[in-house]
Amino acid sequence: MDLERMQALLTALQEARFAGLRSVSYDGKTVTYGSDAELAAAIRDLELRIAAVSATPRRRRWGTVATKGL
């Protein structure tokens, strides 16, 4: 799934949750969640997937440390 589609789905899920709905329709499909917790879990999973796709690699710094052993 591409980033734009995941963001559109995330928006649909968030709008449904904030409206107090448990059913979400997108791309001609309707999904009904059993509880708010299930809907929240779907939102969190999608947020993690988006973060993984759009994250930039971390820069690592290397250095040397020396002590006198006192």
PDB file with one MODEL, atoms N, CA, C and O in Angstrom:
MODEL        1
ATOM      1  N   MET A   1       0.856  -1.162   0.000  1.00  0.00           N
ATOM      2  CA  MET A   1       0.000   0.000   0.000  1.00  0.00           C
ATOM      3  C   MET A   1       0.912   1.237   0.000  1.00  0.00           C
ATOM      4  O   MET A   1       1.877   1.307   0.761  1.00  0.00           O
ATOM      5  N   ASP A   2       0.595   2.198  -0.853  1.00  0.00           N
ATOM      6  CA  ASP A   2       1.437   3.388  -0.935  1.00  0.00           C
ATOM      7  C   ASP A   2       1.078   4.395   0.163  1.00  0.00           C
ATOM      8  O   ASP A   2       0.039   4.283   0.814  1.00  0.00           O
ATOM      9  N   LEU A   3       1.951   5.365   0.349  1.00  0.00           N
ATOM     10  CA  LEU A   3       1.828   6.327   1.441  1.00  0.00           C
ATOM     11  C   LEU A   3       0.557   7.164   1.340  1.00  0.00           C
ATOM     12  O   LEU A   3      -0.107   7.396   2.350  1.00  0.00           O
ATOM     13  N   GLU A   4       0.213   7.615   0.151  1.00  0.00           N
ATOM     14  CA  GLU A   4      -0.992   8.441  -0.018  1.00  0.00           C
ATOM     15  C   GLU A   4      -2.253   7.675   0.365  1.00  0.00           C
ATOM     16  O   GLU A   4      -3.147   8.216   1.015  1.00  0.00           O
ATOM     17  N   ARG A   5      -2.312   6.432  -0.036  1.00  0.00           N
ATOM     18  CA  ARG A   5      -3.493   5.619   0.269  1.00  0.00           C
ATOM     19  C   ARG A   5      -3.596   5.361   1.778  1.00  0.00           C
ATOM     20  O   ARG A   5      -4.686   5.400   2.349  1.00  0.00           O
ATOM     21  N   MET A   6      -2.439   5.095   2.419  1.00  0.00           N
ATOM     22  CA  MET A   6      -2.456   4.878   3.869  1.00  0.00           C
ATOM     23  C   MET A   6      -2.893   6.138   4.605  1.00  0.00           C
ATOM     24  O   MET A   6      -3.633   6.053   5.585  1.00  0.00           O
ATOM     25  N   GLN A   7      -2.446   7.303   4.150  1.00  0.00           N
ATOM     26  CA  GLN A   7      -2.842   8.551   4.796  1.00  0.00           C
ATOM     27  C   GLN A   7      -4.325   8.828   4.605  1.00  0.00           C
ATOM     28  O   GLN A   7      -4.980   9.330   5.518  1.00  0.00           O
ATOM     29  N   ALA A   8      -4.868   8.508   3.430  1.00  0.00           N
ATOM     30  CA  ALA A   8      -6.295   8.689   3.186  1.00  0.00           C
ATOM     31  C   ALA A   8      -7.114   7.760   4.085  1.00  0.00           C
ATOM     32  O   ALA A   8      -8.138   8.164   4.636  1.00  0.00           O
ATOM     33  N   LEU A   9      -6.664   6.539   4.224  1.00  0.00           N
ATOM     34  CA  LEU A   9      -7.353   5.584   5.089  1.00  0.00           C
ATOM     35  C   LEU A   9      -7.277   6.024   6.547  1.00  0.00           C
ATOM     36  O   LEU A   9      -8.256   5.905   7.284  1.00  0.00           O
ATOM     37  N   LEU A  10      -6.130   6.528   6.962  1.00  0.00           N
ATOM     38  CA  LEU A  10      -5.977   7.022   8.326  1.00  0.00           C
ATOM     39  C   LEU A  10      -6.937   8.168   8.594  1.00  0.00           C
ATOM     40  O   LEU A  10      -7.558   8.220   9.655  1.00  0.00           O
ATOM     41  N   THR A  11      -7.065   9.075   7.656  1.00  0.00           N
ATOM     42  CA  THR A  11      -8.004  10.189   7.805  1.00  0.00           C
ATOM     43  C   THR A  11      -9.429   9.674   7.939  1.00  0.00           C
ATOM     44  O   THR A  11     -10.183  10.157   8.783  1.00  0.00           O
ATOM     45  N   ALA A  12      -9.805   8.707   7.122  1.00  0.00           N
ATOM     46  CA  ALA A  12     -11.157   8.139   7.193  1.00  0.00           C
ATOM     47  C   ALA A  12     -11.405   7.475   8.545  1.00  0.00           C
ATOM     48  O   ALA A  12     -12.480   7.629   9.125  1.00  0.00           O
ATOM     49  N   LEU A  13     -10.417   6.739   9.048  1.00  0.00           N
ATOM     50  CA  LEU A  13     -10.561   6.076  10.346  1.00  0.00           C
ATOM     51  C   LEU A  13     -10.682   7.095  11.474  1.00  0.00           C
ATOM     52  O   LEU A  13     -11.514   6.934  12.368  1.00  0.00           O
ATOM     53  N   GLN A  14      -9.864   8.135  11.439  1.00  0.00           N
ATOM     54  CA  GLN A  14      -9.910   9.152  12.482  1.00  0.00           C
ATOM     55  C   GLN A  14     -11.226   9.917  12.462  1.00  0.00           C
ATOM     56  O   GLN A  14     -11.800  10.192  13.516  1.00  0.00           O
ATOM     57  N   GLU A  15     -11.709  10.260  11.275  1.00  0.00           N
ATOM     58  CA  GLU A  15     -12.984  10.969  11.172  1.00  0.00           C
ATOM     59  C   GLU A  15     -14.126  10.113  11.721  1.00  0.00           C
ATOM     60  O   GLU A  15     -15.006  10.619  12.416  1.00  0.00           O
ATOM     61  N   ALA A  16     -14.110   8.839  11.412  1.00  0.00           N
ATOM     62  CA  ALA A  16     -15.155   7.946  11.915  1.00  0.00           C
ATOM     63  C   ALA A  16     -15.090   7.850  13.436  1.00  0.00           C
ATOM     64  O   ALA A  16     -16.121   7.885  14.108  1.00  0.00           O
ATOM     65  N   ARG A  17     -13.892   7.731  13.972  1.00  0.00           N
ATOM     66  CA  ARG A  17     -13.751   7.608  15.424  1.00  0.00           C
ATOM     67  C   ARG A  17     -14.211   8.883  16.127  1.00  0.00           C
ATOM     68  O   ARG A  17     -14.918   8.814  17.132  1.00  0.00           O
ATOM     69  N   PHE A  18     -13.819  10.037  15.610  1.00  0.00           N
ATOM     70  CA  PHE A  18     -14.206  11.292  16.242  1.00  0.00           C
ATOM     71  C   PHE A  18     -15.697  11.560  16.115  1.00  0.00           C
ATOM     72  O   PHE A  18     -16.267  12.286  16.930  1.00  0.00           O
ATOM     73  N   ALA A  19     -16.336  10.984  15.104  1.00  0.00           N
ATOM     74  CA  ALA A  19     -17.783  11.132  14.931  1.00  0.00           C
ATOM     75  C   ALA A  19     -18.556  10.107  15.749  1.00  0.00           C
ATOM     76  O   ALA A  19     -19.785  10.163  15.812  1.00  0.00           O
ATOM     77  N   GLY A  20     -17.849   9.172  16.377  1.00  0.00           N
ATOM     78  CA  GLY A  20     -18.510   8.152  17.182  1.00  0.00           C
ATOM     79  C   GLY A  20     -19.039   6.987  16.378  1.00  0.00           C
ATOM     80  O   GLY A  20     -19.892   6.240  16.858  1.00  0.00           O
ATOM     81  N   LEU A  21     -18.549   6.819  15.164  1.00  0.00           N
ATOM     82  CA  LEU A  21     -18.992   5.726  14.303  1.00  0.00           C
ATOM     83  C   LEU A  21     -18.039   4.552  14.410  1.00  0.00           C
ATOM     84  O   LEU A  21     -16.868   4.715  14.754  1.00  0.00           O
ATOM     85  N   ARG A  22     -18.553   3.364  14.111  1.00  0.00           N
ATOM     86  CA  ARG A  22     -17.698   2.179  14.094  1.00  0.00           C
ATOM     87  C   ARG A  22     -17.551   1.609  12.704  1.00  0.00           C
ATOM     88  O   ARG A  22     -16.805   0.649  12.511  1.00  0.00           O
ATOM     89  N   SER A  23     -18.246   2.175  11.725  1.00  0.00           N
ATOM     90  CA  SER A  23     -18.149   1.722  10.341  1.00  0.00           C
ATOM     91  C   SER A  23     -17.391   2.748   9.511  1.00  0.00           C
ATOM     92  O   SER A  23     -17.602   3.954   9.638  1.00  0.00           O
ATOM     93  N   VAL A  24     -16.512   2.247   8.665  1.00  0.00           N
ATOM     94  CA  VAL A  24     -15.712   3.105   7.800  1.00  0.00           C
ATOM     95  C   VAL A  24     -15.855   2.599   6.377  1.00  0.00           C
ATOM     96  O   VAL A  24     -15.738   1.400   6.125  1.00  0.00           O
ATOM     97  N   SER A  25     -16.108   3.514   5.440  1.00  0.00           N
ATOM     98  CA  SER A  25     -16.205   3.156   4.028  1.00  0.00           C
ATOM     99  C   SER A  25     -15.100   3.847   3.251  1.00  0.00           C
ATOM    100  O   SER A  25     -14.886   5.052   3.391  1.00  0.00           O
ATOM    101  N   TYR A  26     -14.399   3.075   2.430  1.00  0.00           N
ATOM    102  CA  TYR A  26     -13.367   3.616   1.555  1.00  0.00           C
ATOM    103  C   TYR A  26     -13.168   2.658   0.402  1.00  0.00           C
ATOM    104  O   TYR A  26     -13.306   1.447   0.573  1.00  0.00           O
ATOM    105  N   ASP A  27     -12.850   3.171  -0.749  1.00  0.00           N
ATOM    106  CA  ASP A  27     -12.641   2.370  -1.960  1.00  0.00           C
ATOM    107  C   ASP A  27     -13.795   1.406  -2.231  1.00  0.00           C
ATOM    108  O   ASP A  27     -13.577   0.304  -2.733  1.00  0.00           O
ATOM    109  N   GLY A  28     -15.008   1.811  -1.904  1.00  0.00           N
ATOM    110  CA  GLY A  28     -16.168   0.971  -2.153  1.00  0.00           C
ATOM    111  C   GLY A  28     -16.343  -0.174  -1.168  1.00  0.00           C
ATOM    112  O   GLY A  28     -17.195  -1.040  -1.372  1.00  0.00           O
ATOM    113  N   LYS A  29     -15.554  -0.191  -0.110  1.00  0.00           N
ATOM    114  CA  LYS A  29     -15.638  -1.244   0.899  1.00  0.00           C
ATOM    115  C   LYS A  29     -16.076  -0.633   2.221  1.00  0.00           C
ATOM    116  O   LYS A  29     -15.772   0.526   2.504  1.00  0.00           O
ATOM    117  N   THR A  30     -16.781  -1.400   3.022  1.00  0.00           N
ATOM    118  CA  THR A  30     -17.199  -0.949   4.340  1.00  0.00           C
ATOM    119  C   THR A  30     -16.671  -1.925   5.381  1.00  0.00           C
ATOM    120  O   THR A  30     -16.824  -3.139   5.253  1.00  0.00           O
ATOM    121  N   VAL A  31     -16.045  -1.368   6.414  1.00  0.00           N
ATOM    122  CA  VAL A  31     -15.514  -2.173   7.509  1.00  0.00           C
ATOM    123  C   VAL A  31     -16.188  -1.697   8.783  1.00  0.00           C
ATOM    124  O   VAL A  31     -16.234  -0.499   9.061  1.00  0.00           O
ATOM    125  N   THR A  32     -16.708  -2.638   9.553  1.00  0.00           N
ATOM    126  CA  THR A  32     -17.346  -2.311  10.821  1.00  0.00           C
ATOM    127  C   THR A  32     -16.500  -2.898  11.944  1.00  0.00           C
ATOM    128  O   THR A  32     -16.215  -4.096  11.958  1.00  0.00           O
ATOM    129  N   TYR A  33     -16.106  -2.053  12.874  1.00  0.00           N
ATOM    130  CA  TYR A  33     -15.289  -2.464  14.012  1.00  0.00           C
ATOM    131  C   TYR A  33     -16.201  -2.765  15.188  1.00  0.00           C
ATOM    132  O   TYR A  33     -17.214  -2.093  15.379  1.00  0.00           O
ATOM    133  N   GLY A  34     -15.848  -3.770  15.975  1.00  0.00           N
ATOM    134  CA  GLY A  34     -16.680  -4.207  17.084  1.00  0.00           C
ATOM    135  C   GLY A  34     -16.707  -3.244  18.253  1.00  0.00           C
ATOM    136  O   GLY A  34     -17.699  -3.169  18.978  1.00  0.00           O
ATOM    137  N   SER A  35     -15.627  -2.510  18.439  1.00  0.00           N
ATOM    138  CA  SER A  35     -15.562  -1.581  19.569  1.00  0.00           C
ATOM    139  C   SER A  35     -14.634  -0.429  19.218  1.00  0.00           C
ATOM    140  O   SER A  35     -13.929  -0.459  18.210  1.00  0.00           O
ATOM    141  N   ASP A  36     -14.650   0.576  20.066  1.00  0.00           N
ATOM    142  CA  ASP A  36     -13.758   1.714  19.877  1.00  0.00           C
ATOM    143  C   ASP A  36     -12.310   1.280  20.034  1.00  0.00           C
ATOM    144  O   ASP A  36     -11.425   1.829  19.378  1.00  0.00           O
ATOM    145  N   ALA A  37     -12.061   0.312  20.887  1.00  0.00           N
ATOM    146  CA  ALA A  37     -10.696  -0.181  21.081  1.00  0.00           C
ATOM    147  C   ALA A  37     -10.147  -0.807  19.801  1.00  0.00           C
ATOM    148  O   ALA A  37      -8.973  -0.617  19.481  1.00  0.00           O
ATOM    149  N   GLU A  38     -10.966  -1.541  19.073  1.00  0.00           N
ATOM    150  CA  GLU A  38     -10.533  -2.137  17.811  1.00  0.00           C
ATOM    151  C   GLU A  38     -10.231  -1.044  16.784  1.00  0.00           C
ATOM    152  O   GLU A  38      -9.252  -1.134  16.043  1.00  0.00           O
ATOM    153  N   LEU A  39     -11.068  -0.023  16.746  1.00  0.00           N
ATOM    154  CA  LEU A  39     -10.849   1.091  15.832  1.00  0.00           C
ATOM    155  C   LEU A  39      -9.575   1.838  16.203  1.00  0.00           C
ATOM    156  O   LEU A  39      -8.805   2.220  15.322  1.00  0.00           O
ATOM    157  N   ALA A  40      -9.344   2.048  17.485  1.00  0.00           N
ATOM    158  CA  ALA A  40      -8.127   2.713  17.946  1.00  0.00           C
ATOM    159  C   ALA A  40      -6.890   1.886  17.597  1.00  0.00           C
ATOM    160  O   ALA A  40      -5.857   2.445  17.229  1.00  0.00           O
ATOM    161  N   ALA A  41      -6.987   0.571  17.710  1.00  0.00           N
ATOM    162  CA  ALA A  41      -5.866  -0.304  17.368  1.00  0.00           C
ATOM    163  C   ALA A  41      -5.565  -0.239  15.868  1.00  0.00           C
ATOM    164  O   ALA A  41      -4.402  -0.257  15.466  1.00  0.00           O
ATOM    165  N   ALA A  42      -6.600  -0.165  15.054  1.00  0.00           N
ATOM    166  CA  ALA A  42      -6.404  -0.050  13.604  1.00  0.00           C
ATOM    167  C   ALA A  42      -5.734   1.274  13.259  1.00  0.00           C
ATOM    168  O   ALA A  42      -4.867   1.326  12.387  1.00  0.00           O
ATOM    169  N   ILE A  43      -6.134   2.342  13.941  1.00  0.00           N
ATOM    170  CA  ILE A  43      -5.518   3.652  13.719  1.00  0.00           C
ATOM    171  C   ILE A  43      -4.054   3.623  14.120  1.00  0.00           C
ATOM    172  O   ILE A  43      -3.198   4.124  13.391  1.00  0.00           O
ATOM    173  N   ARG A  44      -3.761   3.039  15.278  1.00  0.00           N
ATOM    174  CA  ARG A  44      -2.378   2.982  15.758  1.00  0.00           C
ATOM    175  C   ARG A  44      -1.501   2.153  14.824  1.00  0.00           C
ATOM    176  O   ARG A  44      -0.361   2.528  14.550  1.00  0.00           O
ATOM    177  N   ASP A  45      -2.020   1.037  14.336  1.00  0.00           N
ATOM    178  CA  ASP A  45      -1.268   0.194  13.408  1.00  0.00           C
ATOM    179  C   ASP A  45      -0.959   0.958  12.127  1.00  0.00           C
ATOM    180  O   ASP A  45       0.156   0.886  11.612  1.00  0.00           O
ATOM    181  N   LEU A  46      -1.933   1.682  11.620  1.00  0.00           N
ATOM    182  CA  LEU A  46      -1.731   2.446  10.401  1.00  0.00           C
ATOM    183  C   LEU A  46      -0.741   3.589  10.624  1.00  0.00           C
ATOM    184  O   LEU A  46       0.073   3.881   9.748  1.00  0.00           O
ATOM    185  N   GLU A  47      -0.804   4.235  11.786  1.00  0.00           N
ATOM    186  CA  GLU A  47       0.160   5.289  12.106  1.00  0.00           C
ATOM    187  C   GLU A  47       1.584   4.737  12.136  1.00  0.00           C
ATOM    188  O   GLU A  47       2.510   5.385  11.649  1.00  0.00           O
ATOM    189  N   LEU A  48       1.762   3.553  12.700  1.00  0.00           N
ATOM    190  CA  LEU A  48       3.082   2.929  12.749  1.00  0.00           C
ATOM    191  C   LEU A  48       3.592   2.576  11.356  1.00  0.00           C
ATOM    192  O   LEU A  48       4.774   2.745  11.057  1.00  0.00           O
ATOM    193  N   ARG A  49       2.698   2.087  10.514  1.00  0.00           N
ATOM    194  CA  ARG A  49       3.092   1.757   9.140  1.00  0.00           C
ATOM    195  C   ARG A  49       3.497   3.003   8.362  1.00  0.00           C
ATOM    196  O   ARG A  49       4.474   2.986   7.613  1.00  0.00           O
ATOM    197  N   ILE A  50       2.741   4.083   8.543  1.00  0.00           N
ATOM    198  CA  ILE A  50       3.065   5.342   7.872  1.00  0.00           C
ATOM    199  C   ILE A  50       4.410   5.858   8.368  1.00  0.00           C
ATOM    200  O   ILE A  50       5.232   6.317   7.575  1.00  0.00           O
ATOM    201  N   ALA A  51       4.632   5.785   9.658  1.00  0.00           N
ATOM    202  CA  ALA A  51       5.899   6.249  10.233  1.00  0.00           C
ATOM    203  C   ALA A  51       7.072   5.434   9.693  1.00  0.00           C
ATOM    204  O   ALA A  51       8.141   5.983   9.427  1.00  0.00           O
ATOM    205  N   ALA A  52       6.877   4.139   9.533  1.00  0.00           N
ATOM    206  CA  ALA A  52       7.953   3.281   9.025  1.00  0.00           C
ATOM    207  C   ALA A  52       8.283   3.606   7.571  1.00  0.00           C
ATOM    208  O   ALA A  52       9.447   3.568   7.171  1.00  0.00           O
ATOM    209  N   VAL A  53       7.266   3.923   6.788  1.00  0.00           N
ATOM    210  CA  VAL A  53       7.487   4.217   5.373  1.00  0.00           C
ATOM    211  C   VAL A  53       8.108   5.599   5.190  1.00  0.00           C
ATOM    212  O   VAL A  53       8.976   5.783   4.336  1.00  0.00           O
ATOM    213  N   SER A  54       7.670   6.560   5.980  1.00  0.00           N
ATOM    214  CA  SER A  54       8.110   7.934   5.767  1.00  0.00           C
ATOM    215  C   SER A  54       9.302   8.338   6.629  1.00  0.00           C
ATOM    216  O   SER A  54       9.761   9.477   6.544  1.00  0.00           O
ATOM    217  N   ALA A  55       9.805   7.438   7.446  1.00  0.00           N
ATOM    218  CA  ALA A  55      10.925   7.774   8.334  1.00  0.00           C
ATOM    219  C   ALA A  55      12.225   7.885   7.544  1.00  0.00           C
ATOM    220  O   ALA A  55      12.496   7.108   6.628  1.00  0.00           O
ATOM    221  N   THR A  56      13.003   8.867   7.930  1.00  0.00           N
ATOM    222  CA  THR A  56      14.332   8.995   7.333  1.00  0.00           C
ATOM    223  C   THR A  56      15.305   8.197   8.194  1.00  0.00           C
ATOM    224  O   THR A  56      15.125   8.109   9.408  1.00  0.00           O
ATOM    225  N   PRO A  57      16.312   7.628   7.591  1.00  0.00           N
ATOM    226  CA  PRO A  57      17.252   6.833   8.374  1.00  0.00           C
ATOM    227  C   PRO A  57      17.978   7.700   9.408  1.00  0.00           C
ATOM    228  O   PRO A  57      18.317   8.853   9.142  1.00  0.00           O
ATOM    229  N   ARG A  58      18.204   7.131  10.572  1.00  0.00           N
ATOM    230  CA  ARG A  58      18.915   7.860  11.625  1.00  0.00           C
ATOM    231  C   ARG A  58      20.380   7.967  11.286  1.00  0.00           C
ATOM    232  O   ARG A  58      20.976   7.044  10.732  1.00  0.00           O
ATOM    233  N   ARG A  59      20.948   9.096  11.621  1.00  0.00           N
ATOM    234  CA  ARG A  59      22.378   9.281  11.442  1.00  0.00           C
ATOM    235  C   ARG A  59      23.081   8.791  12.697  1.00  0.00           C
ATOM    236  O   ARG A  59      22.648   9.071  13.815  1.00  0.00           O
ATOM    237  N   ARG A  60      24.150   8.070  12.502  1.00  0.00           N
ATOM    238  CA  ARG A  60      24.911   7.565  13.636  1.00  0.00           C
ATOM    239  C   ARG A  60      26.206   8.342  13.748  1.00  0.00           C
ATOM    240  O   ARG A  60      26.850   8.675  12.753  1.00  0.00           O
ATOM    241  N   ARG A  61      26.563   8.614  14.972  1.00  0.00           N
ATOM    242  CA  ARG A  61      27.809   9.311  15.227  1.00  0.00           C
ATOM    243  C   ARG A  61      28.759   8.369  15.935  1.00  0.00           C
ATOM    244  O   ARG A  61      28.384   7.655  16.865  1.00  0.00           O
ATOM    245  N   TRP A  62      29.991   8.385  15.475  1.00  0.00           N
ATOM    246  CA  TRP A  62      31.007   7.564  16.089  1.00  0.00           C
ATOM    247  C   TRP A  62      32.040   8.482  16.715  1.00  0.00           C
ATOM    248  O   TRP A  62      32.384   9.519  16.149  1.00  0.00           O
ATOM    249  N   GLY A  63      32.519   8.110  17.850  1.00  0.00           N
ATOM    250  CA  GLY A  63      33.543   8.913  18.508  1.00  0.00           C
ATOM    251  C   GLY A  63      34.479   8.021  19.294  1.00  0.00           C
ATOM    252  O   GLY A  63      34.222   6.831  19.477  1.00  0.00           O
ATOM    253  N   THR A  64      35.543   8.598  19.745  1.00  0.00           N
ATOM    254  CA  THR A  64      36.514   7.872  20.536  1.00  0.00           C
ATOM    255  C   THR A  64      36.525   8.442  21.952  1.00  0.00           C
ATOM    256  O   THR A  64      36.515   9.659  22.136  1.00  0.00           O
ATOM    257  N   VAL A  65      36.545   7.576  22.933  1.00  0.00           N
ATOM    258  CA  VAL A  65      36.580   7.991  24.323  1.00  0.00           C
ATOM    259  C   VAL A  65      37.815   7.375  24.955  1.00  0.00           C
ATOM    260  O   VAL A  65      38.097   6.190  24.778  1.00  0.00           O
ATOM    261  N   ALA A  66      38.541   8.193  25.692  1.00  0.00           N
ATOM    262  CA  ALA A  66      39.733   7.688  26.362  1.00  0.00           C
ATOM    263  C   ALA A  66      39.738   8.163  27.813  1.00  0.00           C
ATOM    264  O   ALA A  66      39.338   9.291  28.104  1.00  0.00           O
ATOM    265  N   THR A  67      40.185   7.314  28.706  1.00  0.00           N
ATOM    266  CA  THR A  67      40.330   7.681  30.113  1.00  0.00           C
ATOM    267  C   THR A  67      41.716   7.293  30.585  1.00  0.00           C
ATOM    268  O   THR A  67      42.404   6.496  29.947  1.00  0.00           O
ATOM    269  N   LYS A  68      42.116   7.861  31.706  1.00  0.00           N
ATOM    270  CA  LYS A  68      43.416   7.528  32.274  1.00  0.00           C
ATOM    271  C   LYS A  68      43.315   6.326  33.209  1.00  0.00           C
ATOM    272  O   LYS A  68      44.324   5.854  33.733  1.00  0.00           O
ATOM    273  N   GLY A  69      42.122   5.845  33.411  1.00  0.00           N
ATOM    274  CA  GLY A  69      41.930   4.669  34.247  1.00  0.00           C
ATOM    275  C   GLY A  69      42.045   4.952  35.727  1.00  0.00           C
ATOM    276  O   GLY A  69      42.406   4.065  36.501  1.00  0.00           O
ATOM    277  N   LEU A  70      41.747   6.158  36.130  1.00  0.00           N
ATOM    278  CA  LEU A  70      41.834   6.494  37.554  1.00  0.00           C
ATOM    279  C   LEU A  70      40.566   6.178  38.257  1.00  0.00           C
ATOM    280  O   LEU A  70      40.458   6.396  39.464  1.00  0.00           O
TER     281      LEU A  70
ENDMDL
END
